[in-house]
Amino acid sequence: MSRVIVSALAAACMFPCLGIGGVRGVAAAEDRVVVAETAGDWGVRVESRHAGQTTAETFLVAPPDVVEVIDEKLSALPVFNPAVPGWVKGAALADVTAAECTVIRALDPDSLVVKAAPGAEGTVLERGRDWEADSEWGTVGRLVGGRIGEGEPAWASYRAARRRIDSVVRLTDGTLELVRGEPQIVLCQPPSIPAGSERLVNVYLPGRIEKLSDANLFPILEDRCPPLPVDHHPQAKARLPETLRRLEAGEPLKILAWGDSVTTYNRWQSMFVKRLEARYPGAKIELVTEAWGGRNTGSYLAEPPGSDHNYREKVLEARPHLIVSEFVNDAGMGPADVDRQYGRLLADFRGIGAEWIILTPHYVMPEWMGPGFLERGQRDIDDDPRPYVAGLKAFVAAHPEHVALADAARRYGRLWRQGIPYLTLMENNINHPNIAGHQIFADALDEVFGRPD
C-alpha cells in the first residue's frame, strides 16, 4: 500500500479573482476590530483595526489536503450491513479512521476502487455486486454471492481529505500573515504562531469541501469562556453544604463519578479532584468511578440485582457523600422525562445523605444536536438547543437543596467564539471528547465551588 499527499496548492487555478463575498465574521473590543469575509472560492479577506491602525490583506487558503491511498489491504472483509450506523457498516478505511469510528465526509466516494488483489493485475471488483460502501463514513463490506468469499481480503484504493485549521495573525510589526495548520484525520488544532503575534481568525477546513463559506471562518471573539456574572454566588455554599463542610474541615469525602462512556475514560473526574485538592489543601478525597459505555440512567435503573451495573448496588450502596453525574446518553429526554426520572434519583440520593452535581453534556455531532443545528457550521451556537439541557436547568432551579448544576454545555457553546470548532475536540468525530474537552467539564465543576483561575 502507498500513500501520496496531493498538493492542495494545485487548486489555485480554481481561484480566478478576489471579489469580496457576502459572508462576514466580526470580532470587536474597545481598541480591536477584526472583520473576516470570504473572497472568491478559496480567499479570505481580513481587516484588522488595532490601536488606531487599520490593516487589510486577502489570503489564498489552500484547499483541504488530500491523501491518495493505493492498494490498502482490507483483511477478512465483513458482509456489508446497511442496517447499522455508517461507521460500522463494514471495514473502516484507514485514512478516514478516528478513535472507535470513522470521519464523516472525508472519503471522496468517486475515487473508491476495490480489487481482488493488489497491483495492476488485480481484478477490479464491482460495487453493488461484489461489495458495497457507506460513502459518507468510509466503510466497505463484501456482498453475499459476490466474488469476495468469507474470510478473504480485498484491496482498496481511494482519496480522502484531511482536516486542517489555518490562522490569520497580526505580527508584532502590525502586518497580517496566514499561518498554515497541520492536516489531520480528525483532531486538527490551530497552528503555532510567531512569538508576540496575535491570532485573529481561524479558518477551518472540515475535510471534503468545494469552497469556503461563512461556516469556515472563526474570528477570535474571546480568549476564554467568560465567568458567570459577578453577582453569581458559587453554588457549593447553598446547595452542597455537607460537601463543602467536609472539604473545609479536612474530613473524608467520597466522590462517585457516575456516567456513560465519557466517564469511563476517568479524565474529567480526576481533573476535578485535583482542582478540589488545590482549592482545599487539607481535603481527604476518595474518588470512585461507576460508568457504562453506551448506556444512560434508565439503563442503570433497569439492571437486575447482581448485574455489573445495578443502580442500587453500584451507586446507592457505594455510599458516596457526593455524586457527580455525566450522561450525554440521556440527551434524548425532554423536560418532563428529566423531572420524573431525575426526581427519583434525587430522592434516592437524599435518602443516603448524598449531595449531587449534575453535569450538562458536551456538544456532539451536529446531526444529533437538533433541527437546523448542522446548517450553523459550529458557529453561533451559544445556546444548547437540546430539550434535555433545558430540563436539567429547570430541574436544578426547582430543587435548591443538595443538588447543583455544572454547566459544561455553556462552555462548549462558546468555543466558536474562541475560534475553536467544537468537533475538533472529539476523538471519535462524534461524541468522545479529547483531553481538552474533558478539561471543559472540570472547568464547569470548578465553577460550582468558586470562580476558576
FENMOSUL-V976080 format. One record per residue. N is the residue number from 1. OMEGA is omega in whole degrees, 0 to 359 (none if undefined). NEAR is the number of other ideal C-beta (glycine too) atoms within 10 Angstrom. Layout:
n->[N,N]
omega->[OMEGA,OMEGA]
near->[NEAR,NEAR]
//
This chain:
n->[1,2,3,4,5,6,7,8,9,10,11,12,13,14,15,16,17,18,19,20,21,22,23,24,25,26,27,28,29,30,31,32,33,34,35,36,37,38,39,40,41,42,43,44,45,46,47,48,49,50,51,52,53,54,55,56,57,58,59,60,61,62,63,64,65,66,67,68,69,70,71,72,73,74,75,76,77,78,79,80,81,82,83,84,85,86,87,88,89,90,91,92,93,94,95,96,97,98,99,100,101,102,103,104,105,106,107,108,109,110,111,112,113,114,115,116,117,118,119,120,121,122,123,124,125,126,127,128,129,130,131,132,133,134,135,136,137,138,139,140,141,142,143,144,145,146,147,148,149,150,151,152,153,154,155,156,157,158,159,160,161,162,163,164,165,166,167,168,169,170,171,172,173,174,175,176,177,178,179,180,181,182,183,184,185,186,187,188,189,190,191,192,193,194,195,196,197,198,199,200,201,202,203,204,205,206,207,208,209,210,211,212,213,214,215,216,217,218,219,220,221,222,223,224,225,226,227,228,229,230,231,232,233,234,235,236,237,238,239,240,241,242,243,244,245,246,247,248,249,250,251,252,253,254,255,256,257,258,259,260,261,262,263,264,265,266,267,268,269,270,271,272,273,274,275,276,277,278,279,280,281,282,283,284,285,286,287,288,289,290,291,292,293,294,295,296,297,298,299,300,301,302,303,304,305,306,307,308,309,310,311,312,313,314,315,316,317,318,319,320,321,322,323,324,325,326,327,328,329,330,331,332,333,334,335,336,337,338,339,340,341,342,343,344,345,346,347,348,349,350,351,352,353,354,355,356,357,358,359,360,361,362,363,364,365,366,367,368,369,370,371,372,373,374,375,376,377,378,379,380,381,382,383,384,385,386,387,388,389,390,391,392,393,394,395,396,397,398,399,400,401,402,403,404,405,406,407,408,409,410,411,412,413,414,415,416,417,418,419,420,421,422,423,424,425,426,427,428,429,430,431,432,433,434,435,436,437,438,439,440,441,442,443,444,445,446,447,448,449,450,451,452,453]
omega->[177,177,180,174,179,184,179,181,179,181,181,179,178,189,189,183,180,176,187,178,187,181,187,169,185,171,184,171,185,182,186,175,177,177,178,180,178,179,187,185,186,180,175,176,180,176,182,175,186,178,177,181,178,178,179,178,173,183,173,181,177,177,181,177,183,175,176,183,180,173,171,182,175,186,175,185,181,174,179,182,183,186,183,178,188,185,177,180,181,177,180,173,190,186,168,185,171,177,174,191,170,185,182,175,172,181,168,189,181,184,189,177,179,182,180,179,180,176,185,183,182,179,176,182,190,175,182,176,183,185,175,183,167,187,179,189,175,174,187,176,178,177,178,183,178,186,174,183,178,180,181,178,170,181,184,171,185,172,179,180,176,175,183,171,171,180,168,184,171,181,183,179,177,179,181,181,174,180,183,177,180,178,180,176,183,189,177,181,173,183,170,183,182,179,178,180,181,177,183,185,169,177,186,177,189,182,189,174,183,179,178,173,179,180,182,185,182,174,181,182,178,182,177,177,181,178,175,183,184,179,177,181,179,187,189,185,184,190,182,187,181,176,181,179,181,179,183,182,182,177,180,177,178,180,175,172,188,182,183,186,179,181,180,181,180,181,187,183,176,177,181,181,178,179,176,180,176,181,181,189,181,185,176,190,171,180,176,179,172,186,186,183,176,184,181,181,178,178,178,183,182,184,181,176,179,179,183,185,174,186,184,184,187,182,185,183,171,177,177,171,182,175,174,185,175,180,173,179,171,190,174,180,169,182,180,177,179,183,182,187,180,174,176,180,181,178,178,182,177,180,177,178,181,171,193,168,178,175,168,190,172,173,180,184,188,181,181,185,179,183,176,184,181,184,181,176,179,175,177,187,182,187,178,185,187,178,179,181,176,179,178,181,179,181,181,178,182,182,189,184,171,174,181,181,172,193,176,181,178,181,175,182,181,180,181,179,177,178,186,170,191,179,178,174,183,182,183,177,185,190,179,184,173,182,180,178,177,177,177,174,180,177,180,178,179,183,176,184,179,181,180,176,none]
near->[12,9,12,11,11,14,12,20,11,11,19,13,7,12,16,9,8,16,9,13,18,7,15,14,23,12,19,12,10,5,9,15,15,23,19,26,21,25,22,19,18,23,20,25,19,25,17,24,15,16,7,6,9,11,14,11,15,16,19,17,23,20,25,19,21,23,19,16,20,15,16,20,12,22,9,13,25,16,15,20,14,10,5,12,13,17,23,17,23,25,24,21,23,19,22,27,21,21,14,15,24,29,30,23,17,29,27,17,14,9,14,20,15,25,18,16,12,16,9,7,8,16,11,11,20,12,15,8,11,20,25,21,23,24,14,15,23,30,27,25,21,26,18,8,7,19,15,21,9,10,9,13,15,26,19,25,19,25,19,27,26,23,26,25,25,21,23,27,22,23,15,10,7,12,12,20,15,19,16,15,19,14,20,16,21,22,16,22,17,23,17,10,17,11,7,10,17,17,18,24,25,25,26,26,24,22,24,20,16,10,15,23,13,17,18,25,23,26,23,23,16,12,10,11,19,11,11,15,6,7,5,10,10,17,21,18,11,12,21,24,13,15,23,21,12,21,23,11,13,12,13,11,23,17,22,24,26,26,28,23,18,23,25,16,19,13,19,29,25,15,19,27,20,13,17,21,14,11,14,18,7,10,18,14,18,12,18,16,16,21,20,20,14,9,18,19,22,15,16,21,15,13,17,6,8,7,12,9,15,17,21,13,15,19,25,18,10,16,12,24,22,24,26,27,23,27,26,25,21,24,23,12,23,12,16,10,15,23,16,11,18,23,13,12,21,20,9,17,21,15,9,14,11,23,23,26,26,23,26,26,24,28,29,19,17,18,10,15,18,13,7,9,18,14,8,15,19,22,17,13,20,11,10,25,15,22,17,21,22,16,21,27,19,13,20,23,9,10,17,11,11,18,22,23,22,27,22,28,25,21,23,26,22,19,23,24,21,17,24,21,21,22,23,23,22,23,18,19,27,20,22,23,25,18,12,13,23,25,17,24,28,22,21,25,25,21,23,21,23,14,11,16,8]
//
